[in-house]
């Protein structure tokens, strides 16, 4: 009886091994060629992407909530999360058919994006408890191509592999290659001001067309505020609620888009050389200074003077601005900035 049980168990084991061998031998999805997904994105330490025009983006993790773009900018957390989610959920739909494989590979060679994914590793890792000698390892390298003809998938090829694949995201009806952008501006954090109340030291707001409305707000160590008009350098009484709303708004003010490479340099120079609207200078308690210089933006709506003569059309929703010490020319929205573009008369205490 025991002998029969042993033979039955042995037969079962051999059958399982045979099935696994056959599946491994004949499956069309070889993991060395199709293992694009990253199981644990929390260990991703760096992502490098470069296209055929030599535009590149390097995203480096400093801590779980902070990524640095190309060694000089704070990266956009939402876009980083979306990219990591894509790397985790990317799923193979099918291998590219042999009949079109060569054409797909040629197309990827001319317009694909090379993606390198680096992860944290340890030279000694005992049961995931004892981790010694950390290092960064290149875990995956693949090329992301364009969309399939039905726009339901994206071509992708592992480095040194022979066969490209079509991949998709189960949660997305469409293609994923735009998520692997090599345009630096797509990865920039859009923060202009991110100073919480406890870090606020002072702000100077200059209304270049209405200097009588220009003012400075200072905060002492105890959080008490003073309001000083710039035209006559005199202190003014202020509405406490309006003042609190004004200074707390600097916790989260963002621009809409970076325009450095999207507009002609001559056009940017012509805007910047003209009259501005506002200069905002914020100082935090660590001595960091943040300056924003705003300018009007032309629009499509026309205004007329009392004689019916058309005035210059203005955009009533957006302005231009210089931020980051004048390095970046950006697009900003009145809806966002109105919270920090209060006038002195608005803040002053009403009798």
C-alpha positions as CSV (number, residue, x, y, z in Angstrom):
1,X,0.0,0.0,0.0
2,X,2.8,2.4,1.0
3,X,4.6,1.4,-2.2
4,X,1.6,2.3,-4.3
5,X,1.2,5.7,-2.6
6,X,4.9,6.4,-3.2
7,X,4.6,5.5,-6.9
8,X,1.4,7.6,-7.3
9,X,3.1,10.6,-5.6
10,X,6.2,10.1,-7.8
11,X,4.1,10.0,-10.9
12,X,2.2,13.1,-9.9
13,X,5.5,15.0,-9.3
14,X,6.9,13.9,-12.7
15,X,3.7,15.0,-14.5
16,X,3.9,18.4,-12.9
17,X,7.6,18.8,-13.8
18,X,6.8,17.7,-17.4
19,X,3.9,20.3,-17.7
20,X,6.1,23.0,-16.3
21,X,8.9,22.1,-18.7
22,X,6.6,22.0,-21.7
23,X,5.1,25.4,-20.8
24,X,8.5,26.9,-20.3
25,X,9.8,25.4,-23.5
26,X,6.9,26.3,-25.8
27,X,5.3,29.4,-24.3
28,X,5.4,32.5,-26.6
29,X,6.2,34.7,-23.6
30,X,9.8,34.4,-22.6
31,X,10.3,36.3,-19.4
32,X,13.8,37.5,-20.5
33,X,12.1,39.2,-23.5
34,X,8.7,40.1,-22.0
35,X,9.3,40.8,-18.3
36,X,8.6,44.5,-18.6
37,X,6.7,45.0,-15.3
38,X,8.5,46.1,-12.1
39,X,7.1,44.1,-9.2
40,X,8.3,46.5,-6.5
41,X,8.4,50.1,-7.6
42,X,9.3,51.2,-4.1
43,X,12.8,50.0,-4.8
44,X,13.2,52.0,-8.0
45,X,15.9,54.5,-7.3
46,X,16.5,56.1,-10.7
47,X,14.9,56.2,-14.2
48,X,16.7,57.4,-17.3
49,X,14.9,57.9,-20.6
50,X,16.5,59.1,-23.9
51,X,15.1,59.4,-27.4
52,X,16.6,59.4,-30.9
53,X,16.9,63.2,-30.9
54,X,19.2,62.9,-27.8
55,X,16.6,64.5,-25.5
56,X,16.9,62.9,-22.1
57,X,15.3,62.8,-18.7
58,X,16.8,61.5,-15.5
59,X,14.6,61.0,-12.5
60,X,16.4,60.4,-9.2
61,X,14.7,59.4,-6.0
62,X,15.9,61.4,-2.9
63,X,13.3,60.0,-0.5
64,X,9.9,58.3,-0.9
65,X,8.1,61.6,-1.5
66,X,10.8,63.5,-3.4
67,X,12.3,63.0,-6.9
68,X,14.8,65.2,-8.6
69,X,14.7,65.9,-12.3
70,X,18.0,66.1,-14.3
71,X,19.8,66.9,-11.1
72,X,18.4,70.4,-10.8
73,X,14.6,70.5,-10.6
74,X,12.0,69.1,-8.3
75,X,10.0,66.5,-10.2
76,X,6.2,66.5,-10.5
77,X,5.0,63.9,-7.9
78,X,1.8,63.0,-9.8
79,X,3.6,62.3,-13.0
80,X,6.2,60.2,-11.2
81,X,3.4,58.2,-9.5
82,X,1.8,57.7,-12.9
83,X,5.0,56.5,-14.4
84,X,5.8,54.1,-11.6
85,X,2.2,52.8,-11.8
86,X,2.7,52.2,-15.5
87,X,5.9,50.3,-14.9
88,X,4.2,48.1,-12.3
89,X,1.0,47.4,-14.2
90,X,2.3,47.1,-17.8
91,X,0.9,43.9,-19.3
92,X,1.9,42.0,-22.4
93,X,-1.0,41.6,-24.9
94,X,0.8,39.5,-27.5
95,X,4.1,39.2,-29.4
96,X,4.4,41.2,-32.6
97,X,3.5,38.9,-35.5
98,X,6.5,37.8,-37.6
99,X,5.1,39.3,-40.7
100,X,5.4,42.9,-39.3
101,X,8.2,42.4,-36.8
102,X,11.0,43.8,-38.9
103,X,9.0,46.9,-39.8
104,X,8.1,47.5,-36.1
105,X,11.7,47.1,-35.1
106,X,12.9,49.6,-37.8
107,X,10.3,52.1,-36.6
108,X,11.3,51.7,-33.0
109,X,14.9,52.3,-34.0
110,X,14.0,55.6,-35.5
111,X,11.6,57.0,-32.9
112,X,11.6,54.8,-29.8
113,X,12.5,55.9,-26.3
114,X,15.2,53.9,-24.4
115,X,14.2,53.4,-20.8
116,X,16.6,52.3,-18.1
117,X,15.2,51.4,-14.6
118,X,17.6,51.2,-11.7
119,X,16.7,49.7,-8.3
120,X,18.2,49.4,-4.9
121,X,20.0,46.2,-4.1
122,X,22.2,44.6,-1.5
123,X,25.2,42.5,-2.0
124,X,24.2,40.5,1.1
125,X,20.5,40.0,1.7
126,X,19.6,37.2,4.2
127,X,15.9,36.4,4.1
128,X,15.1,40.1,3.5
129,X,16.1,40.8,7.1
130,X,19.9,41.3,7.1
131,X,20.8,43.7,4.3
132,X,24.5,44.7,3.8
133,X,26.4,46.6,1.2
134,X,23.7,48.5,-0.6
135,X,24.3,49.4,-4.3
136,X,22.3,50.5,-7.3
137,X,21.7,48.0,-10.1
138,X,20.3,48.4,-13.6
139,X,17.3,46.1,-13.4
140,X,15.6,46.6,-16.8
141,X,16.3,48.3,-20.1
142,X,13.7,48.4,-22.9
143,X,12.6,50.5,-25.8
144,X,9.1,52.0,-26.0
145,X,7.7,52.6,-29.4
146,X,4.5,54.2,-30.7
147,X,0.9,53.0,-30.7
148,X,-0.5,50.0,-32.6
149,X,-2.9,50.8,-35.5
150,X,-5.9,50.3,-33.3
151,X,-4.5,52.7,-30.6
152,X,-5.1,50.0,-28.0
153,X,-1.5,49.0,-27.4
154,X,2.1,50.1,-27.5
155,X,5.1,48.5,-29.1
156,X,8.0,47.6,-26.7
157,X,11.3,45.8,-27.1
158,X,13.6,44.5,-24.4
159,X,17.3,45.4,-24.9
160,X,19.1,42.6,-26.7
161,X,15.9,40.7,-27.4
162,X,14.8,39.5,-30.8
163,X,11.0,39.9,-30.5
164,X,9.1,43.1,-29.8
165,X,5.7,42.9,-28.0
166,X,2.5,44.8,-27.7
167,X,1.7,45.9,-24.2
168,X,-1.2,47.7,-22.5
169,X,-2.5,48.8,-19.1
170,X,-5.6,47.0,-17.9
171,X,-6.9,50.2,-16.4
172,X,-6.3,52.3,-19.6
173,X,-8.1,52.2,-22.9
174,X,-5.4,53.6,-25.1
175,X,-1.6,53.7,-25.5
176,X,1.1,54.4,-22.9
177,X,4.1,55.8,-24.8
178,X,3.3,59.4,-23.9
179,X,4.0,58.5,-20.3
180,X,7.6,57.9,-21.2
181,X,8.2,61.5,-22.3
182,X,11.7,62.8,-22.8
183,X,10.5,66.4,-22.6
184,X,12.0,67.9,-19.4
185,X,9.1,70.3,-19.0
186,X,6.6,67.4,-18.7
187,X,8.4,66.3,-15.5
188,X,8.8,69.7,-13.8
189,X,7.1,70.3,-10.5
190,X,4.8,73.3,-11.0
191,X,5.1,74.9,-7.6
192,X,5.8,78.6,-7.5
193,X,5.2,79.2,-3.8
194,X,5.0,76.3,-1.3
195,X,5.7,78.2,2.0
196,X,3.4,77.2,4.9
197,X,2.4,79.7,7.5
198,X,4.9,78.7,10.1
199,X,7.8,79.3,7.6
200,X,6.5,82.6,6.3
201,X,8.7,85.7,7.1
202,X,7.6,88.4,4.7
203,X,6.2,89.2,1.3
204,X,6.4,92.3,-0.8
205,X,3.8,92.9,-3.5
206,X,4.4,95.6,-6.0
207,X,1.6,96.7,-8.3
208,X,3.6,98.3,-11.1
209,X,0.6,100.1,-12.6
210,X,-0.9,101.1,-9.2
211,X,2.0,101.8,-6.9
212,X,-0.4,103.2,-4.2
213,X,-1.6,99.6,-3.8
214,X,1.9,98.1,-3.2
215,X,2.7,96.9,0.3
216,X,4.8,94.6,2.4
217,X,3.7,92.1,5.1
218,X,6.1,91.0,7.8
219,X,5.7,88.2,10.3
220,X,7.6,88.2,13.6
221,X,8.7,85.0,15.5
222,X,5.4,84.9,17.3
223,X,3.4,85.0,14.1
224,X,2.2,88.6,14.5
225,X,1.8,90.5,11.2
226,X,2.5,94.0,10.2
227,X,1.2,95.7,7.0
228,X,3.3,98.5,5.5
229,X,2.4,100.5,2.3
230,X,5.4,101.0,0.1
231,X,4.4,104.4,-1.4
232,X,4.7,106.2,1.9
233,X,6.3,103.5,4.1
234,X,3.7,103.7,6.8
235,X,2.1,101.0,8.8
236,X,-1.6,100.3,8.3
237,X,-4.2,98.5,10.3
238,X,-5.5,95.3,8.6
239,X,-8.4,93.0,8.5
240,X,-7.3,89.9,10.4
241,X,-9.3,87.3,8.5
242,X,-8.3,88.7,5.1
243,X,-4.6,88.9,6.2
244,X,-4.7,85.2,7.4
245,X,-6.3,84.1,4.1
246,X,-3.7,86.0,2.1
247,X,-0.5,84.7,3.9
248,X,-1.8,81.1,4.0
249,X,-2.4,81.1,0.3
250,X,1.4,81.0,-0.3
251,X,1.3,77.3,0.8
252,X,0.4,76.1,-2.6
253,X,0.6,78.3,-5.7
254,X,1.5,76.7,-9.0
255,X,2.0,77.7,-12.6
256,X,0.2,76.1,-15.6
257,X,3.0,75.4,-18.1
258,X,6.7,76.1,-18.8
259,X,7.1,78.1,-22.0
260,X,10.9,78.3,-22.3
261,X,11.0,76.1,-25.4
262,X,7.4,76.5,-26.5
263,X,7.6,80.2,-27.5
264,X,10.2,82.0,-29.7
265,X,13.0,83.6,-27.7
266,X,12.4,86.9,-29.4
267,X,8.7,86.8,-28.4
268,X,9.6,86.1,-24.8
269,X,12.1,89.0,-24.9
270,X,9.5,91.4,-26.3
271,X,7.1,90.5,-23.4
272,X,9.8,90.8,-20.7
273,X,11.0,94.1,-22.0
274,X,7.6,95.6,-21.8
275,X,5.8,96.9,-18.7
276,X,5.0,94.3,-16.1
277,X,2.0,93.9,-13.9
278,X,3.3,92.7,-10.5
279,X,6.5,91.8,-8.7
280,X,6.0,89.3,-5.8
281,X,8.9,88.8,-3.4
282,X,8.5,86.1,-0.7
283,X,11.0,85.5,2.0
284,X,10.8,82.4,4.3
285,X,12.4,82.0,7.7
286,X,15.4,80.2,6.3
287,X,16.3,83.2,4.2
288,X,15.2,81.8,0.9
289,X,13.8,84.3,-1.5
290,X,11.2,83.6,-4.2
291,X,10.5,86.2,-6.8
292,X,7.7,86.3,-9.4
293,X,7.4,89.0,-12.1
294,X,4.1,88.9,-14.0
295,X,3.2,90.3,-17.5
296,X,0.0,90.6,-19.5
297,X,-0.9,88.0,-22.1
298,X,-2.7,88.9,-25.3
299,X,-6.1,87.3,-25.9
300,X,-8.8,87.0,-28.5
301,X,-11.4,89.2,-26.8
302,X,-11.4,92.9,-27.9
303,X,-12.1,95.9,-25.8
304,X,-13.1,99.3,-27.0
305,X,-12.5,102.8,-25.5
306,X,-15.3,105.4,-25.2
307,X,-14.8,106.4,-28.8
308,X,-15.2,102.9,-30.1
309,X,-11.5,102.4,-30.9
310,X,-10.4,98.8,-30.4
311,X,-7.9,98.3,-27.6
312,X,-5.3,95.6,-27.4
313,X,-7.0,92.2,-26.9
314,X,-6.1,90.7,-23.5
315,X,-6.4,87.2,-22.1
316,X,-8.7,87.5,-19.0
317,X,-7.8,84.1,-17.7
318,X,-4.0,83.9,-17.9
319,X,-0.8,85.9,-17.6
320,X,2.9,85.3,-18.3
321,X,5.5,85.2,-15.5
322,X,9.2,84.8,-14.8
323,X,9.9,82.4,-11.9
324,X,12.9,80.5,-10.4
325,X,15.2,83.5,-10.4
326,X,14.2,84.4,-13.9
327,X,15.2,81.1,-15.4
328,X,11.7,80.0,-16.4
329,X,9.1,81.8,-18.4
330,X,5.8,80.3,-17.5
331,X,2.0,80.5,-18.0
332,X,-0.1,81.3,-14.9
333,X,-3.8,81.6,-14.2
334,X,-5.6,84.5,-12.6
335,X,-7.8,82.0,-10.9
336,X,-4.8,80.6,-9.0
337,X,-2.8,83.8,-8.4
338,X,-5.7,86.1,-7.4
339,X,-5.4,84.7,-3.9
340,X,-1.9,86.3,-3.6
341,X,-2.5,89.4,-5.7
342,X,-4.5,91.2,-3.0
343,X,-4.1,95.0,-2.9
344,X,-3.2,97.1,0.1
345,X,-6.7,98.6,0.2
346,X,-8.2,95.1,0.3
347,X,-6.1,94.1,3.3
348,X,-6.5,97.4,5.2
349,X,-9.0,97.4,8.1
350,X,-12.2,99.1,7.2
351,X,-13.4,101.8,9.6
